[in-house]
């Protein structure tokens, strides 16, 4: 898992069947790396989120990046 901030939305009229009805969000890591992730939890722009990689929706469909959690706080010790 990696920590990202949602910085925008992505709109795609044509996509694979497993992505129909799913929200796509543009996420940015602290190092500036940007990815597009499928929102599984109802995140929005400005949210800090946890992103997981490689999720199979079926034998034929793979979601590379998916948002699996909205972060409430981060504590460093």
Phi and psi in radians as a Rosetta constraint file:
Dihedral C 1 N 2 CA 2 C 2 CIRCULARHARMONIC -2.349 0.35
Dihedral N 2 CA 2 C 2 N 3 CIRCULARHARMONIC 2.715 0.35
Dihedral C 2 N 3 CA 3 C 3 CIRCULARHARMONIC -1.686 0.35
Dihedral N 3 CA 3 C 3 N 4 CIRCULARHARMONIC 2.265 0.35
Dihedral C 3 N 4 CA 4 C 4 CIRCULARHARMONIC -2.355 0.35
Dihedral N 4 CA 4 C 4 N 5 CIRCULARHARMONIC 2.873 0.35
Dihedral C 4 N 5 CA 5 C 5 CIRCULARHARMONIC -2.012 0.35
Dihedral N 5 CA 5 C 5 N 6 CIRCULARHARMONIC 2.330 0.35
Dihedral C 5 N 6 CA 6 C 6 CIRCULARHARMONIC -1.328 0.35
Dihedral N 6 CA 6 C 6 N 7 CIRCULARHARMONIC 2.151 0.35
Dihedral C 6 N 7 CA 7 C 7 CIRCULARHARMONIC -2.018 0.35
Dihedral N 7 CA 7 C 7 N 8 CIRCULARHARMONIC -0.077 0.35
Dihedral C 7 N 8 CA 8 C 8 CIRCULARHARMONIC -3.140 0.35
Dihedral N 8 CA 8 C 8 N 9 CIRCULARHARMONIC 3.120 0.35
Dihedral C 8 N 9 CA 9 C 9 CIRCULARHARMONIC -2.019 0.35
Dihedral N 9 CA 9 C 9 N 10 CIRCULARHARMONIC 2.755 0.35
Dihedral C 9 N 10 CA 10 C 10 CIRCULARHARMONIC -2.161 0.35
Dihedral N 10 CA 10 C 10 N 11 CIRCULARHARMONIC 2.250 0.35
Dihedral C 10 N 11 CA 11 C 11 CIRCULARHARMONIC -1.938 0.35
Dihedral N 11 CA 11 C 11 N 12 CIRCULARHARMONIC 2.280 0.35
Dihedral C 11 N 12 CA 12 C 12 CIRCULARHARMONIC -2.400 0.35
Dihedral N 12 CA 12 C 12 N 13 CIRCULARHARMONIC 2.026 0.35
Dihedral C 12 N 13 CA 13 C 13 CIRCULARHARMONIC -1.285 0.35
Dihedral N 13 CA 13 C 13 N 14 CIRCULARHARMONIC -0.588 0.35
Dihedral C 13 N 14 CA 14 C 14 CIRCULARHARMONIC -1.981 0.35
Dihedral N 14 CA 14 C 14 N 15 CIRCULARHARMONIC 2.169 0.35
Dihedral C 14 N 15 CA 15 C 15 CIRCULARHARMONIC -2.718 0.35
Dihedral N 15 CA 15 C 15 N 16 CIRCULARHARMONIC 2.939 0.35
Dihedral C 15 N 16 CA 16 C 16 CIRCULARHARMONIC -1.090 0.35
Dihedral N 16 CA 16 C 16 N 17 CIRCULARHARMONIC 2.683 0.35
Dihedral C 16 N 17 CA 17 C 17 CIRCULARHARMONIC -0.944 0.35
Dihedral N 17 CA 17 C 17 N 18 CIRCULARHARMONIC -0.665 0.35
Dihedral C 17 N 18 CA 18 C 18 CIRCULARHARMONIC -1.199 0.35
Dihedral N 18 CA 18 C 18 N 19 CIRCULARHARMONIC -0.238 0.35
Dihedral C 18 N 19 CA 19 C 19 CIRCULARHARMONIC -1.763 0.35
Dihedral N 19 CA 19 C 19 N 20 CIRCULARHARMONIC -0.107 0.35
Dihedral C 19 N 20 CA 20 C 20 CIRCULARHARMONIC -1.112 0.35
Dihedral N 20 CA 20 C 20 N 21 CIRCULARHARMONIC 2.250 0.35
Dihedral C 20 N 21 CA 21 C 21 CIRCULARHARMONIC 1.483 0.35
Dihedral N 21 CA 21 C 21 N 22 CIRCULARHARMONIC -0.022 0.35
Dihedral C 21 N 22 CA 22 C 22 CIRCULARHARMONIC -1.704 0.35
Dihedral N 22 CA 22 C 22 N 23 CIRCULARHARMONIC 2.500 0.35
Dihedral C 22 N 23 CA 23 C 23 CIRCULARHARMONIC -1.535 0.35
Dihedral N 23 CA 23 C 23 N 24 CIRCULARHARMONIC 2.319 0.35
Dihedral C 23 N 24 CA 24 C 24 CIRCULARHARMONIC -1.862 0.35
Dihedral N 24 CA 24 C 24 N 25 CIRCULARHARMONIC 2.259 0.35
Dihedral C 24 N 25 CA 25 C 25 CIRCULARHARMONIC -2.147 0.35
Dihedral N 25 CA 25 C 25 N 26 CIRCULARHARMONIC 2.466 0.35
Dihedral C 25 N 26 CA 26 C 26 CIRCULARHARMONIC -1.511 0.35
Dihedral N 26 CA 26 C 26 N 27 CIRCULARHARMONIC 2.148 0.35
Dihedral C 26 N 27 CA 27 C 27 CIRCULARHARMONIC -2.118 0.35
Dihedral N 27 CA 27 C 27 N 28 CIRCULARHARMONIC 2.524 0.35
Dihedral C 27 N 28 CA 28 C 28 CIRCULARHARMONIC -2.199 0.35
Dihedral N 28 CA 28 C 28 N 29 CIRCULARHARMONIC 2.286 0.35
Dihedral C 28 N 29 CA 29 C 29 CIRCULARHARMONIC -1.478 0.35
Dihedral N 29 CA 29 C 29 N 30 CIRCULARHARMONIC 2.941 0.35
Dihedral C 29 N 30 CA 30 C 30 CIRCULARHARMONIC -1.046 0.35
Dihedral N 30 CA 30 C 30 N 31 CIRCULARHARMONIC -0.516 0.35
Dihedral C 30 N 31 CA 31 C 31 CIRCULARHARMONIC -1.472 0.35
Dihedral N 31 CA 31 C 31 N 32 CIRCULARHARMONIC 0.069 0.35
Dihedral C 31 N 32 CA 32 C 32 CIRCULARHARMONIC 1.618 0.35
Dihedral N 32 CA 32 C 32 N 33 CIRCULARHARMONIC -0.152 0.35
Dihedral C 32 N 33 CA 33 C 33 CIRCULARHARMONIC -1.128 0.35
Dihedral N 33 CA 33 C 33 N 34 CIRCULARHARMONIC 2.333 0.35
Dihedral C 33 N 34 CA 34 C 34 CIRCULARHARMONIC -1.997 0.35
Dihedral N 34 CA 34 C 34 N 35 CIRCULARHARMONIC 2.500 0.35
Dihedral C 34 N 35 CA 35 C 35 CIRCULARHARMONIC -2.425 0.35
Dihedral N 35 CA 35 C 35 N 36 CIRCULARHARMONIC 2.839 0.35
Dihedral C 35 N 36 CA 36 C 36 CIRCULARHARMONIC -1.863 0.35
Dihedral N 36 CA 36 C 36 N 37 CIRCULARHARMONIC 2.248 0.35
Dihedral C 36 N 37 CA 37 C 37 CIRCULARHARMONIC -2.223 0.35
Dihedral N 37 CA 37 C 37 N 38 CIRCULARHARMONIC 2.597 0.35
Dihedral C 37 N 38 CA 38 C 38 CIRCULARHARMONIC -1.433 0.35
Dihedral N 38 CA 38 C 38 N 39 CIRCULARHARMONIC 2.226 0.35
Dihedral C 38 N 39 CA 39 C 39 CIRCULARHARMONIC -1.428 0.35
Dihedral N 39 CA 39 C 39 N 40 CIRCULARHARMONIC 2.063 0.35
Dihedral C 39 N 40 CA 40 C 40 CIRCULARHARMONIC -1.838 0.35
Dihedral N 40 CA 40 C 40 N 41 CIRCULARHARMONIC -0.080 0.35
Dihedral C 40 N 41 CA 41 C 41 CIRCULARHARMONIC -2.285 0.35
Dihedral N 41 CA 41 C 41 N 42 CIRCULARHARMONIC 0.029 0.35
Dihedral C 41 N 42 CA 42 C 42 CIRCULARHARMONIC 1.512 0.35
Dihedral N 42 CA 42 C 42 N 43 CIRCULARHARMONIC 0.567 0.35
Dihedral C 42 N 43 CA 43 C 43 CIRCULARHARMONIC -1.296 0.35
Dihedral N 43 CA 43 C 43 N 44 CIRCULARHARMONIC 2.924 0.35
Dihedral C 43 N 44 CA 44 C 44 CIRCULARHARMONIC -2.554 0.35
Dihedral N 44 CA 44 C 44 N 45 CIRCULARHARMONIC 3.067 0.35
Dihedral C 44 N 45 CA 45 C 45 CIRCULARHARMONIC -1.013 0.35
Dihedral N 45 CA 45 C 45 N 46 CIRCULARHARMONIC 2.310 0.35
Dihedral C 45 N 46 CA 46 C 46 CIRCULARHARMONIC 1.693 0.35
Dihedral N 46 CA 46 C 46 N 47 CIRCULARHARMONIC -0.262 0.35
Dihedral C 46 N 47 CA 47 C 47 CIRCULARHARMONIC -1.286 0.35
Dihedral N 47 CA 47 C 47 N 48 CIRCULARHARMONIC 2.476 0.35
Dihedral C 47 N 48 CA 48 C 48 CIRCULARHARMONIC -1.545 0.35
Dihedral N 48 CA 48 C 48 N 49 CIRCULARHARMONIC 2.276 0.35
Dihedral C 48 N 49 CA 49 C 49 CIRCULARHARMONIC -2.338 0.35
Dihedral N 49 CA 49 C 49 N 50 CIRCULARHARMONIC 2.754 0.35
Dihedral C 49 N 50 CA 50 C 50 CIRCULARHARMONIC -1.738 0.35
Dihedral N 50 CA 50 C 50 N 51 CIRCULARHARMONIC 2.278 0.35
Dihedral C 50 N 51 CA 51 C 51 CIRCULARHARMONIC -2.061 0.35
Dihedral N 51 CA 51 C 51 N 52 CIRCULARHARMONIC 2.306 0.35
Dihedral C 51 N 52 CA 52 C 52 CIRCULARHARMONIC -1.950 0.35
Dihedral N 52 CA 52 C 52 N 53 CIRCULARHARMONIC 2.682 0.35
Dihedral C 52 N 53 CA 53 C 53 CIRCULARHARMONIC -1.826 0.35
Dihedral N 53 CA 53 C 53 N 54 CIRCULARHARMONIC 2.715 0.35
Dihedral C 53 N 54 CA 54 C 54 CIRCULARHARMONIC 0.927 0.35
Dihedral N 54 CA 54 C 54 N 55 CIRCULARHARMONIC 1.520 0.35
Dihedral C 54 N 55 CA 55 C 55 CIRCULARHARMONIC -2.142 0.35
Dihedral N 55 CA 55 C 55 N 56 CIRCULARHARMONIC 2.105 0.35
Dihedral C 55 N 56 CA 56 C 56 CIRCULARHARMONIC -1.531 0.35
Dihedral N 56 CA 56 C 56 N 57 CIRCULARHARMONIC 2.130 0.35
Dihedral C 56 N 57 CA 57 C 57 CIRCULARHARMONIC -1.478 0.35
Dihedral N 57 CA 57 C 57 N 58 CIRCULARHARMONIC -0.405 0.35
Dihedral C 57 N 58 CA 58 C 58 CIRCULARHARMONIC -2.865 0.35
Dihedral N 58 CA 58 C 58 N 59 CIRCULARHARMONIC -3.063 0.35
Dihedral C 58 N 59 CA 59 C 59 CIRCULARHARMONIC -1.114 0.35
Dihedral N 59 CA 59 C 59 N 60 CIRCULARHARMONIC -0.486 0.35
Dihedral C 59 N 60 CA 60 C 60 CIRCULARHARMONIC -1.706 0.35
Dihedral N 60 CA 60 C 60 N 61 CIRCULARHARMONIC -0.342 0.35
Dihedral C 60 N 61 CA 61 C 61 CIRCULARHARMONIC -1.967 0.35
Dihedral N 61 CA 61 C 61 N 62 CIRCULARHARMONIC 2.288 0.35
Dihedral C 61 N 62 CA 62 C 62 CIRCULARHARMONIC -2.216 0.35
Dihedral N 62 CA 62 C 62 N 63 CIRCULARHARMONIC 2.247 0.35
Dihedral C 62 N 63 CA 63 C 63 CIRCULARHARMONIC -1.773 0.35
Dihedral N 63 CA 63 C 63 N 64 CIRCULARHARMONIC 2.045 0.35
Dihedral C 63 N 64 CA 64 C 64 CIRCULARHARMONIC -1.169 0.35
Dihedral N 64 CA 64 C 64 N 65 CIRCULARHARMONIC -0.776 0.35
Dihedral C 64 N 65 CA 65 C 65 CIRCULARHARMONIC -2.318 0.35
Dihedral N 65 CA 65 C 65 N 66 CIRCULARHARMONIC 2.297 0.35
Dihedral C 65 N 66 CA 66 C 66 CIRCULARHARMONIC -2.416 0.35
Dihedral N 66 CA 66 C 66 N 67 CIRCULARHARMONIC 2.471 0.35
Dihedral C 66 N 67 CA 67 C 67 CIRCULARHARMONIC -1.455 0.35
Dihedral N 67 CA 67 C 67 N 68 CIRCULARHARMONIC 2.114 0.35
Dihedral C 67 N 68 CA 68 C 68 CIRCULARHARMONIC -2.007 0.35
Dihedral N 68 CA 68 C 68 N 69 CIRCULARHARMONIC -0.053 0.35
Dihedral C 68 N 69 CA 69 C 69 CIRCULARHARMONIC -2.876 0.35
Dihedral N 69 CA 69 C 69 N 70 CIRCULARHARMONIC 2.575 0.35
Dihedral C 69 N 70 CA 70 C 70 CIRCULARHARMONIC -1.806 0.35
Dihedral N 70 CA 70 C 70 N 71 CIRCULARHARMONIC 2.194 0.35
Dihedral C 70 N 71 CA 71 C 71 CIRCULARHARMONIC -1.453 0.35
Dihedral N 71 CA 71 C 71 N 72 CIRCULARHARMONIC 2.240 0.35
Dihedral C 71 N 72 CA 72 C 72 CIRCULARHARMONIC -1.489 0.35
Dihedral N 72 CA 72 C 72 N 73 CIRCULARHARMONIC -0.736 0.35
Dihedral C 72 N 73 CA 73 C 73 CIRCULARHARMONIC -2.810 0.35
Dihedral N 73 CA 73 C 73 N 74 CIRCULARHARMONIC 2.792 0.35
Dihedral C 73 N 74 CA 74 C 74 CIRCULARHARMONIC -2.232 0.35
Dihedral N 74 CA 74 C 74 N 75 CIRCULARHARMONIC 2.234 0.35
Dihedral C 74 N 75 CA 75 C 75 CIRCULARHARMONIC -2.077 0.35
Dihedral N 75 CA 75 C 75 N 76 CIRCULARHARMONIC 2.186 0.35
Dihedral C 75 N 76 CA 76 C 76 CIRCULARHARMONIC -1.817 0.35
Dihedral N 76 CA 76 C 76 N 77 CIRCULARHARMONIC 2.452 0.35
